[in-house]
Amino acid sequence: MSAEKITTSSAEGIATAARAATKGRGLPPVHLWNPPFCGDLDMRIARDGTWFYLGTPIGRFELVKLFSSILRKDGPNYFLVTPVEKVGITVEDAPFVAVDFTVNGTGKDQILRFETNVGDFSEANVENPIRVERDPTTGEPSPYVHIRAGLEALIDRKSFYRLIDLCVHESYQCEDWFGIYSSEKFFPIIPSKELYGTD
């Protein structure tokens, strides 16, 4: 978040505006809203998906779900957006956590459908890819799946282990990879040579 402008907005005020703007079914059209930037709000999404306001966890799931529905990513930054204001928030890693997934079908035709900690769903495919980042020091993998409009979910550990059980070896960009299929798209997880310990 930028330190140049601290907002006088409050979580309560944003929630009220969000409720007024999100009546009806489906997610609000935050991509169509272009309100003025009103500064940064002392709100943070931790790596484990916990939302904090003024340093205190937000305990009400309904409120977290409401805020998540008006979350938007512009460039590298995250904002809560209503028709009347736009405030910056801090996201430590990804804004969502994928806490479970289902598998329909088998092999290349299988479809992986992920569920996030706020109740959103996303099918892994070309538009919603799975990707893995590796810590340059420890080599520890951090797997993500795209949810919507540039917003990703960190795949939790138990779900990642389940994914690994479904992985296969496949040629990808002229290299052998250990990865997974969903919606006929192959998503590389780890180079096969790393598993075999060969160059």
Backbone bond lengths (Angstrom), bond angles and torsions (degrees), N, CA, C in turn:
res aa  C-N    CA-C-N  psi(-1)  N-CA   C-N-CA  omega(-1)  CA-C   N-CA-C  phi
1 M - - - 1.453 - - 1.517 110.63 -
2 S 1.290 116.05 150.33 1.451 120.92 177.64 1.514 110.48 -80.47
3 A 1.330 115.97 141.09 1.460 119.77 178.70 1.520 111.19 -90.70
4 E 1.328 117.16 -0.52 1.455 120.28 -173.96 1.517 113.18 -73.72
5 K 1.312 117.00 -30.80 1.447 119.37 -175.59 1.512 110.02 -138.92
6 I 1.313 117.46 115.61 1.449 122.25 177.22 1.530 107.84 -101.62
7 T 1.308 115.64 128.17 1.447 120.00 -174.16 1.522 112.48 -76.94
8 T 1.312 115.22 152.92 1.461 120.79 171.40 1.530 109.83 -95.92
9 S 1.359 116.00 2.13 1.451 120.22 177.30 1.528 109.76 -67.67
10 S 1.313 115.83 158.98 1.455 121.03 177.33 1.515 109.15 -125.46
11 A 1.328 115.11 160.30 1.462 119.39 177.17 1.526 110.31 -61.72
12 E 1.343 116.01 -36.32 1.460 119.45 -179.63 1.525 111.48 -65.07
13 G 1.342 116.25 -42.28 1.455 119.96 179.44 1.517 112.33 -65.69
14 I 1.329 116.01 -40.33 1.462 120.05 178.94 1.520 110.26 -67.47
15 A 1.337 116.47 -39.31 1.459 119.98 178.69 1.525 110.76 -62.65
16 T 1.328 116.44 -40.78 1.471 120.05 178.92 1.522 110.75 -62.90
17 A 1.338 116.36 -45.76 1.462 120.26 178.97 1.528 111.03 -64.78
18 A 1.335 116.50 -37.66 1.455 120.34 179.95 1.522 111.03 -66.69
19 R 1.328 116.84 -41.38 1.469 119.91 178.89 1.523 110.61 -61.93
20 A 1.320 115.62 -41.64 1.466 119.62 -179.26 1.523 111.18 -65.32
21 A 1.328 116.24 -31.76 1.466 120.59 -175.41 1.516 113.38 -90.76
22 T 1.332 117.20 -12.62 1.470 119.51 -174.18 1.516 112.64 -112.06
23 K 1.303 117.07 22.80 1.461 118.94 176.73 1.522 109.31 -65.83
24 G 1.321 115.47 141.16 1.458 119.08 -178.19 1.509 110.47 100.80
25 R 1.317 116.26 -175.95 1.458 121.31 -175.31 1.517 111.40 -90.57
26 G 1.320 114.53 158.73 1.452 119.84 175.09 1.520 112.99 84.96
27 L 1.321 114.41 171.40 1.455 120.96 179.55 1.521 110.40 -77.91
28 P 1.331 117.26 146.50 1.466 119.48 177.94 1.525 111.35 -67.86
29 P 1.317 117.90 151.67 1.473 121.09 -177.45 1.527 112.33 -81.28
30 V 1.323 116.80 65.46 1.465 120.19 -175.49 1.527 111.98 -62.41
31 H 1.339 117.06 -25.09 1.467 120.16 179.96 1.529 111.71 -69.32
32 L 1.324 116.45 -16.82 1.473 120.42 179.77 1.525 112.62 -94.36
33 W 1.316 117.07 -12.69 1.461 120.66 -176.64 1.524 110.53 -88.20
34 N 1.303 116.36 137.37 1.465 121.14 -179.66 1.527 110.38 -134.44
35 P 1.332 116.81 61.08 1.459 119.79 -179.64 1.525 111.19 -78.07
36 P 1.328 117.98 167.47 1.465 119.85 177.11 1.527 111.18 -69.51
37 F 1.348 114.97 149.02 1.451 120.70 175.30 1.516 108.83 -74.65
38 C 1.327 116.61 126.63 1.461 121.23 -174.69 1.518 113.43 -109.85
39 G 1.331 117.16 13.63 1.452 120.18 177.94 1.515 112.60 103.75
40 D 1.319 115.07 -175.00 1.453 121.85 -177.20 1.517 110.81 -97.81
41 L 1.318 115.49 139.06 1.457 122.32 177.94 1.523 108.61 -102.14
42 D 1.318 117.15 143.84 1.462 121.08 178.88 1.523 108.73 -77.64
43 M 1.328 114.29 68.93 1.457 121.33 178.75 1.521 107.90 -131.22
44 R 1.338 116.13 139.41 1.464 120.96 -174.12 1.517 110.01 -140.58
45 I 1.334 115.70 139.01 1.459 120.79 171.40 1.515 107.18 -106.41
46 A 1.325 116.60 115.66 1.464 121.31 -179.04 1.528 110.20 -74.25
47 R 1.313 116.16 167.57 1.467 120.93 -177.85 1.521 112.22 -61.41
48 D 1.336 116.87 -28.71 1.462 120.11 -179.89 1.523 112.76 -85.01
49 G 1.335 116.89 5.36 1.455 121.22 177.26 1.512 115.20 92.11
50 T 1.350 117.78 -2.24 1.460 121.08 178.96 1.527 110.32 -73.70
51 W 1.331 116.15 132.35 1.465 121.98 176.49 1.530 109.40 -94.09
52 F 1.332 115.77 134.56 1.456 122.20 177.90 1.526 110.06 -120.31
53 Y 1.330 115.62 141.66 1.467 121.13 172.91 1.522 107.80 -130.05
54 L 1.332 116.47 124.50 1.465 122.76 -176.10 1.533 110.56 53.62
55 G 1.335 116.04 37.27 1.455 121.98 176.05 1.515 115.66 82.34
56 T 1.329 117.20 -0.92 1.461 121.55 -177.58 1.519 110.27 -112.97
57 P 1.339 118.43 134.54 1.462 119.69 178.27 1.527 111.47 -59.95
58 I 1.326 115.67 140.05 1.461 120.70 175.03 1.521 106.83 -84.12
59 G 1.320 116.02 111.63 1.454 120.47 -171.99 1.518 115.29 -84.72
60 R 1.317 117.53 -16.14 1.469 119.94 -175.74 1.529 110.05 -90.21
61 F 1.326 116.24 115.38 1.457 120.77 -178.65 1.524 111.36 -59.34
62 E 1.337 117.23 -39.88 1.466 120.63 -178.37 1.522 111.04 -60.70
63 L 1.339 117.05 -36.63 1.460 120.77 -179.84 1.527 110.51 -72.01
64 V 1.321 116.56 -42.00 1.470 120.32 176.71 1.521 110.21 -60.84
65 K 1.322 116.77 -43.87 1.463 121.09 179.61 1.528 110.73 -62.67
66 L 1.338 116.35 -39.51 1.464 120.18 177.97 1.528 110.53 -63.06
67 F 1.326 116.89 -47.70 1.468 119.82 179.40 1.534 110.88 -62.54
68 S 1.321 116.84 -40.07 1.463 119.39 -178.53 1.521 111.93 -64.74
69 S 1.332 116.28 -26.73 1.465 119.96 -178.58 1.532 112.51 -74.99
70 I 1.342 117.04 -17.48 1.470 120.14 178.97 1.530 110.96 -111.88
71 L 1.327 115.50 18.53 1.465 120.64 178.74 1.528 110.10 -81.36
72 R 1.307 115.65 136.28 1.464 120.50 178.76 1.523 109.28 -139.01
73 K 1.333 115.25 145.45 1.459 121.05 176.17 1.515 108.80 -110.89
74 D 1.314 115.93 121.60 1.458 122.42 175.30 1.519 107.59 -117.17
75 G 1.336 116.38 109.42 1.453 119.24 -173.61 1.513 108.84 65.01
76 P 1.343 117.77 -133.82 1.471 119.61 179.67 1.528 113.39 -87.20
77 N 1.326 117.92 -1.45 1.461 121.73 -171.19 1.525 112.22 -106.29
78 Y 1.346 114.37 153.74 1.461 121.80 -178.53 1.524 110.30 -114.05
79 F 1.341 114.77 143.21 1.453 121.08 -177.53 1.521 110.49 -140.43
80 L 1.335 115.05 151.21 1.452 121.28 163.95 1.525 105.77 -96.43
81 V 1.323 116.20 129.30 1.458 120.57 -172.41 1.524 110.19 -126.97
82 T 1.322 115.72 128.52 1.464 122.56 171.11 1.525 106.63 -122.24
83 P 1.321 118.36 174.49 1.470 118.69 177.77 1.530 114.32 -62.25
84 V 1.341 117.19 -17.35 1.468 119.09 -174.12 1.521 114.30 -114.76
85 E 1.338 119.04 -15.09 1.462 119.30 179.71 1.525 111.39 -155.32
86 K 1.333 113.59 159.20 1.455 122.73 179.95 1.520 107.10 -136.40
87 V 1.345 116.77 121.84 1.459 120.77 -177.90 1.520 109.74 -126.22
88 G 1.320 115.97 142.74 1.450 121.26 179.37 1.514 111.80 -83.03
89 I 1.328 116.21 143.56 1.460 121.34 174.05 1.533 108.51 -131.95
90 T 1.321 116.17 167.38 1.456 122.13 -179.84 1.526 110.17 -100.56
91 V 1.315 116.17 132.12 1.464 121.84 174.88 1.521 107.31 -121.98
92 E 1.320 117.22 116.41 1.458 120.86 -174.40 1.524 112.66 -67.61
93 D 1.317 117.19 -37.11 1.459 120.84 -179.01 1.521 108.21 -138.72
94 A 1.328 117.89 -100.27 1.456 122.26 173.44 1.528 108.01 -104.82
95 P 1.327 117.99 152.15 1.465 119.28 -177.35 1.524 114.37 -72.78
96 F 1.347 117.02 -19.61 1.458 120.67 -179.37 1.525 110.07 -124.51
97 V 1.327 115.14 164.82 1.458 122.02 171.64 1.524 107.46 -124.57
98 A 1.328 116.42 127.63 1.463 120.66 174.60 1.521 107.62 -82.04
99 V 1.322 116.19 112.51 1.465 120.86 -172.29 1.532 112.76 -99.53
100 D 1.341 117.08 -10.29 1.460 119.49 179.93 1.531 108.56 -166.47
101 F 1.325 115.62 165.86 1.460 119.63 172.65 1.517 109.57 -155.18
102 T 1.329 115.22 156.55 1.454 121.79 175.59 1.517 108.69 -115.28
103 V 1.327 115.45 157.49 1.460 121.74 179.32 1.516 108.96 -123.44
104 N 1.319 116.52 122.83 1.456 121.44 173.80 1.522 108.45 -114.97
105 G 1.331 116.68 127.68 1.451 120.42 -178.62 1.520 111.44 87.78
106 T 1.330 115.12 -174.44 1.463 121.06 -179.22 1.517 110.15 -139.97
107 G 1.335 115.02 164.06 1.457 120.88 175.37 1.514 113.43 59.02
108 K 1.327 115.64 -142.41 1.462 120.76 -176.89 1.526 112.59 -66.65
109 D 1.327 116.34 -22.23 1.460 120.20 -177.18 1.522 113.16 -89.57
110 Q 1.333 117.18 -3.89 1.462 117.89 -177.91 1.531 111.12 -65.81
111 I 1.328 115.15 151.64 1.460 121.72 178.65 1.518 108.39 -122.21
112 L 1.325 115.94 122.85 1.463 122.22 177.55 1.518 108.71 -96.77
113 R 1.319 116.37 123.82 1.466 121.39 -179.75 1.520 108.15 -117.13
114 F 1.322 116.13 114.60 1.457 122.34 -175.97 1.525 111.40 -94.21
115 E 1.321 114.73 147.09 1.467 121.98 174.12 1.523 108.59 -117.67
116 T 1.330 116.77 135.19 1.458 120.56 -179.37 1.525 111.50 -96.36
117 N 1.316 114.64 172.05 1.459 121.70 179.84 1.522 113.00 -66.53
118 V 1.336 118.10 -13.63 1.470 120.41 178.05 1.525 111.54 -109.82
119 G 1.339 116.20 12.51 1.456 119.03 174.09 1.511 116.18 86.07
120 D 1.344 117.57 13.79 1.463 120.49 174.14 1.526 109.34 -85.43
121 F 1.329 115.89 156.76 1.458 121.22 178.85 1.522 109.99 -127.00
122 S 1.323 115.53 147.22 1.457 120.73 179.55 1.516 109.27 -150.61
123 E 1.348 116.25 129.81 1.452 121.15 174.83 1.521 108.93 -90.93
124 A 1.315 116.58 127.32 1.465 120.65 179.53 1.525 109.03 -69.40
125 N 1.329 115.41 125.12 1.466 121.60 179.91 1.524 108.17 -161.20
126 V 1.322 117.05 -165.12 1.467 120.39 -178.48 1.523 110.91 -60.25
127 E 1.334 117.06 -39.87 1.467 120.50 -179.19 1.523 112.37 -77.89
128 N 1.325 116.74 -26.50 1.466 121.59 -178.62 1.530 109.10 -123.13
129 P 1.328 116.56 75.12 1.470 119.88 -173.95 1.525 113.83 -75.30
130 I 1.321 113.69 157.67 1.461 122.13 168.28 1.521 107.17 -98.28
131 R 1.306 117.33 134.88 1.462 120.64 176.96 1.525 109.00 -138.85
132 V 1.328 115.42 157.62 1.466 121.17 -179.63 1.520 109.01 -130.06
133 E 1.325 115.92 128.10 1.460 121.62 172.40 1.519 108.18 -104.93
134 R 1.324 115.47 144.84 1.462 120.37 179.38 1.521 109.46 -113.20
135 D 1.333 115.79 134.19 1.456 120.44 175.32 1.523 108.21 -64.23
136 P 1.355 118.55 124.35 1.460 120.17 -175.68 1.525 113.77 -64.20
137 T 1.326 116.96 -21.22 1.459 120.52 -178.72 1.521 112.44 -92.25
138 T 1.324 115.91 -49.14 1.467 120.38 -174.14 1.529 112.87 -97.84
139 G 1.333 116.57 -19.49 1.457 119.69 -175.47 1.510 113.41 78.66
140 E 1.332 117.26 2.24 1.461 122.04 -178.72 1.524 110.06 -63.63
141 P 1.353 117.72 129.40 1.461 119.74 -179.10 1.523 112.57 -82.23
142 S 1.324 115.31 143.83 1.461 122.21 171.16 1.520 107.38 -123.13
143 P 1.341 117.47 106.34 1.466 120.58 -177.02 1.531 111.71 -92.38
144 Y 1.323 115.71 142.84 1.466 121.55 -178.69 1.526 109.76 -133.86
145 V 1.325 115.21 154.32 1.458 121.09 170.36 1.527 107.60 -131.95
146 H 1.327 116.01 137.82 1.455 120.75 179.10 1.523 109.77 -72.18
147 I 1.326 116.58 136.29 1.466 121.53 -179.28 1.522 111.00 -104.04
148 R 1.330 116.56 -55.90 1.464 120.22 178.40 1.524 109.51 -169.96
149 A 1.317 115.76 144.17 1.465 123.32 169.30 1.525 113.73 46.17
150 G 1.324 117.24 46.60 1.461 120.76 177.59 1.515 114.64 82.98
151 L 1.331 117.95 -0.48 1.466 122.33 179.58 1.522 109.44 -94.84
152 E 1.329 115.96 128.03 1.453 121.58 -177.07 1.522 111.50 -113.14
153 A 1.322 114.78 163.61 1.464 122.13 172.53 1.514 108.73 -119.19
154 L 1.310 116.02 135.02 1.459 121.54 170.35 1.524 107.34 -75.84
155 I 1.316 117.51 123.88 1.461 121.31 -179.75 1.528 108.75 -76.73
156 D 1.339 116.51 122.62 1.463 118.69 -175.72 1.532 110.95 -68.23
157 R 1.315 114.74 166.29 1.466 120.98 -169.67 1.527 112.24 -61.23
158 K 1.330 116.94 -46.24 1.465 118.97 -176.90 1.529 111.08 -63.92
159 S 1.329 116.83 -36.99 1.468 120.11 178.26 1.525 110.90 -70.10
160 F 1.316 116.59 -36.74 1.464 119.98 178.81 1.528 110.73 -64.72
161 Y 1.325 116.82 -40.61 1.465 119.68 177.08 1.524 110.72 -62.02
162 R 1.311 117.05 -38.28 1.474 120.66 177.31 1.531 110.05 -65.79
163 L 1.334 116.21 -38.39 1.467 119.59 177.36 1.527 110.66 -61.43
164 I 1.319 115.48 -44.04 1.470 119.94 -178.74 1.522 110.63 -57.82
165 D 1.335 116.39 -37.51 1.464 119.92 179.73 1.531 112.11 -64.33
166 L 1.331 117.13 -21.13 1.463 121.78 -178.98 1.526 112.74 -97.76
167 C 1.322 116.70 -3.42 1.462 120.46 -175.09 1.532 112.26 -72.88
168 V 1.328 114.45 154.89 1.467 122.24 177.76 1.526 108.03 -135.69
169 H 1.329 115.71 164.48 1.459 120.42 174.96 1.529 108.80 -89.40
170 E 1.342 114.91 135.68 1.464 120.04 -176.12 1.517 109.21 -151.92
171 S 1.318 116.44 149.65 1.457 120.62 174.11 1.516 108.89 -78.24
172 Y 1.340 116.34 129.69 1.460 121.61 -178.12 1.523 108.21 -142.70
173 Q 1.327 116.10 118.95 1.463 122.24 -179.29 1.534 110.73 50.87
174 C 1.325 114.26 48.33 1.468 123.20 174.82 1.526 114.09 68.16
175 E 1.321 117.68 16.95 1.454 121.82 175.13 1.511 109.32 -131.90
176 D 1.335 116.16 157.11 1.454 120.94 175.70 1.530 109.56 -87.88
177 W 1.339 115.20 127.65 1.456 120.95 -177.89 1.520 110.45 -127.59
178 F 1.318 114.54 151.99 1.456 122.98 169.19 1.523 105.26 -98.99
179 G 1.339 116.69 117.57 1.456 118.87 -175.01 1.511 111.47 -157.62
180 I 1.334 114.91 -166.10 1.454 119.51 -172.05 1.517 110.98 -136.27
181 Y 1.320 115.10 147.49 1.462 121.64 176.56 1.525 110.75 -98.74
182 S 1.323 114.76 144.39 1.460 121.60 167.76 1.512 107.09 -154.24
183 S 1.327 116.15 131.42 1.472 121.69 179.91 1.531 111.27 54.06
184 E 1.345 116.25 40.02 1.459 124.61 177.99 1.527 113.78 66.80
185 K 1.331 117.36 13.14 1.454 122.54 177.64 1.530 109.19 -110.64
186 F 1.343 116.06 131.76 1.456 121.07 178.75 1.515 109.89 -91.88
187 F 1.334 115.90 128.98 1.464 121.67 178.51 1.523 109.03 -114.23
188 P 1.335 118.17 113.00 1.469 121.12 -178.19 1.524 111.47 -70.49
189 I 1.327 115.61 138.09 1.461 121.13 179.71 1.528 111.51 -109.27
190 I 1.337 116.29 -51.20 1.460 120.64 -178.48 1.527 108.43 -149.59
191 P 1.343 118.25 140.49 1.471 119.35 176.76 1.530 111.18 -59.01
192 S 1.322 116.78 135.34 1.463 120.57 -178.54 1.527 111.90 -57.55
193 K 1.342 117.09 -35.23 1.464 119.89 -177.34 1.533 111.80 -63.25
194 E 1.333 116.99 -26.78 1.459 119.37 177.75 1.521 111.27 -70.98
195 L 1.332 115.48 -32.25 1.462 119.43 177.19 1.525 111.51 -71.30
196 Y 1.322 114.41 -37.28 1.462 119.49 -177.28 1.524 112.18 -85.74
197 G 1.342 115.93 -13.93 1.463 119.29 -179.20 1.505 112.98 71.48
198 T 1.358 116.24 30.07 1.468 120.26 179.10 1.513 109.55 -118.58
199 D 1.328 115.98 161.00 1.458 121.50 179.30 1.517 109.80 -88.69
